[in-house]
Amino acid sequence: MDTKKRGDLNINGFGSANGGEFHHVTINGKGTVNSDIECAVFECNGSGTVNGNVMTNKAKVNGNGKITGNLECKELTVDGTAKIEHNLYVDHFKVAGKATIGGRVKAEEIKIKGRLTVEGDCEAETFKAESIFKIGGLLNADHVDIKIFGECKAKEIGGQTILVTHKAPLMGLFKTFMQTQLETECIEGDKIELENTKAAVVRGNHITIGAKCEIGLVEYTGELTVDKKAIVKESRKV
């Protein structure tokens, strides 16, 4: 994307503008862009809305940003609150704040330390979460590394290596009020290690069911290890 000769779009205070092709788009106040944007850098520091699609190399949301269409970018960082009503296509996705995706997510790398909600499927090469998340469809990644801080949900989880561990809350005062568990219908992978997980079915090669797990059925081809503090209703080697 050659944008060096393009102009910039800056909205400071209250304002609105038409979309188009730009080098740098910055919303510092309460701004609205009324059509699609193509740019090198998109930054929302205030309260911004784009009524359309955004295609950019680098996007950053420090304030409150909303995109009514799709977002396609190489790098997305959310330190504030971001809402993408349709789909997100991104290489590197980092969330320290709150991100809501109305459609599906396709990425190379996802790192979550805030709160993520995805209505559809979430696909990546690497998915790392130390956070609270909800995925309405399939979470599919080669490497899944989840440190449960609060309530985490996904309809299904698939991957090569799936590691789910429990991270104790920083404030012990709220420990008894927070549900720290991963809930899913099905987990399927090659190497699976689980803690604090509730699943109807777990399928894989080498499987370790750790403490505070509630599993309906485990199907394995290699080895199975079950912690004495876990519940597995049925298991079978296939």
N, C-alpha and C positions, 0 to 999 in steps of 0.2 A: 504494500500500500504506500504509494508515493504521495506524501502530504506536505512536504517541505515548503512548497510554494503557495499553499492554501492559507487563508486568513484564519484568525481565531474568533470564537464566539464566547463572549463573557456576559453573564447576567449577574448584576450586583443589585441587591435590594429586590423590589417587586418588578417583575417584567416578564415578557414573553417574546418568542422569536420563532421564525420558521427554521426548519431543519435544512439539511444540505450537506455539502462536503467542506470540512474544516481541518485545520491542523490540531488545534487544542480547543476543547469545549469545557468551560468552567461555569458552574452554577454556585454562587456564593450566598445568594439571598433566597427569595421564594420565586422560582422561575419555572416557566413552562416552555417546552419546545414542541411545536405542533406538527411535526412530521419526522421522517426517518433522518438519522444522523450517520455519517461516515467520517471518522476522524482518527488521528493518531493517538490522542489522549482524551479520555472523558473523565471529568472529576466533578463530584457533587459534594459540596461542603455545607450547603444549606438544605432547603426543602425543594427538591426538583422533580419535575415530571416530564417524561418524554412520551408523547402520544405517537408511538411508532416503534420502529426497530432501531437498534444501535449496533453498528459495526465499528470496532476500534482495536488498536493494538493493546492498549492499557486502560483499564477502568478502575476507578477508586471511589468508594462511597464512604464519606466521613459523616455526613448528615443523614438526611432522610431522602432516599431516591426511589423513584418509581418509573418503570419502563413498561408500557402497555403491550409491547410486542416481544420480539426475540432480542437477546443480547448475544453477540458473537465477538469474542475477543481472545487475545493470547493470555492475558493476565487480568484477573479480577480480585480486588481486595475490598472486603467489607468490614469497616470498623464501626460503622453506624448501623442504619437500618435500610435494607434494600429489598424491593419487591419487583420481581420480573414476572409479568402475568403469563407469558408463554414459555418459550424454551431458552435454555442457556447452553451455548457451545463455547467451551473455554479450554485452554491448555492447563493453566495453573489457577486454582481457585482457593482463596484463603478467606476464612470468616472468623473474625474476632467479635463481631457484633451479632446482628440478626439478619438472616437472609431467607426469603420466601420465594420459591419458584413454582409458578402455576402449572408448568408443563413438565418436561423432562430435562435432565442434565447429562451432558456428555463432555468428559474432561480427560486429561492425562493424569493430573494430580489434584486431589482435594484434601485440604487441611482445615479442620474445623475445631475451633476453640470457643465458639459462641453457640448460637442456636441456628439450626438449619431445618427448613421444611421444604420438602419436594413432593408435589402432588403426584407426579408420574414416576418413571424409572430414573435411576441414577447410575451412570456407567462411567468407570474410570479405570486407569491402570493401577493407581494407588489411592486408597481411601483411608485417611487417618483422622480420627475424631476423638477429642477429649472434651466432650460436650454433651448437649442435649439435641437430639435430632428426630425427625419423623419423615419417613419416606413411604409414600403411598403405594409404590410399585416395587420393582426389583432393584436391589442394590447389588451391582455386579462389578467386581474389581479383581485384578490378579492378586493383589495384596490388600487385605482388609485388616486394619488395626484399630480397635475400638476400646477406649478407656471410658467406662461408663461413669459419668458424673451425676446424671439424673435419669429421667425416663427417656428411653430410646426405643423407637419402633421402626420396623421395616416389614413390608409384606413378605418378602423373601430375600435371602442373601446367598450369593454365589461367588465363588472365587477359587484360586489355587490355595492360598494360605489365608486362614481366617483366625484372628486372635482377638478374643474379647476378655478384657480384664476389668476389675472393679477399682475405681478410684474413689477413695473416701472423700466426703465433702470437707472443705477447708474449715468450716465452722461446725464444730461438733454439736452446737446448740440446735441446729436444724437437721441433724442426722436422722432423727426418727420421723420427721415430717416429709422427707424426700424419698420418692420411690426410685431406687437406683437399680434398674433392671432393663435388660434388652428383651423386647417381645417381638417374635416373628413366627410366621407359619412354618417356614422351611429354611434350613441352612444346608448348603451343599458345596463341598469342596474337597481338596486333596488332603491337606493337613488342617485340622480344626482343633482349637483349644478354647474352651468356654468357661466363663464364670458369670454368675448372676444373670443367667439367660433362661427365658421361658420360650420353648419352641415345641410345635407339634411333631416335627420330623427333623432329624439330623442325619445326613448321608455323607460318607466320605471314606477315605483310606485309613489314615491314622487319626483317631479322635480321642480327645481328652475332655471329659465332662467334669468340671471343677465344682467348687462349693457353691451352694445356693442356686443350682440349676434345676429346672423342672422340664423334663423332656418326655414326650409321649413315646416316640419310637426312634431308635438309633439303628441305622444300617451301615455296616462297615465292611471293608474288604481286607484290611490289614490288622491293626491293633486297636483295642478299645480300653481306656482307663476311666474308671468312674470313682469320683471322690465319695467318701462315706457321708458327706453332708449334701449330696446331690440326690435327686429323685429321677430315675429312669424307669418308666413303666414297662417298656419292652425293648429288647435289643436282639439283633440277629446278624450273623456274619453271612455275607452274600458273595 
